[in-house]
Amino acid sequence: MRLIGKDKIQIILRTDEPASKWMRGWVAELEHATWKHPEDVSRQFPNIRLSEDGQIAFPINSCSKEVYIKIAFQQNIAIITGIQ
């Protein structure tokens, strides 16, 4: 899967070592994912939250923040929409 918006996670990568380690692994998993449906994401990451607007929230390990993405499944593209 192509991951767009990696610039949005740079602050985590530079400032929080435990979260940075998780984030690097998360990016690697997303880039190798072949998800076709939201259920595929849920199977791989059971702690995610699916919102009504189609965003998926991934809780960052050892951190109180979450990464939000939207996925265009047919195009095999994930877009990081923010971190909160």
Secondary structure, 3 states (H helix, E strand, C coil): CEEECHHHHHHHHHHCHHHHHHHHHHHHHHHHCCCCCHHHHHHHCCCCEECCCCCEEEECCCCCCEEEEEEECCCCEEEEEEEC
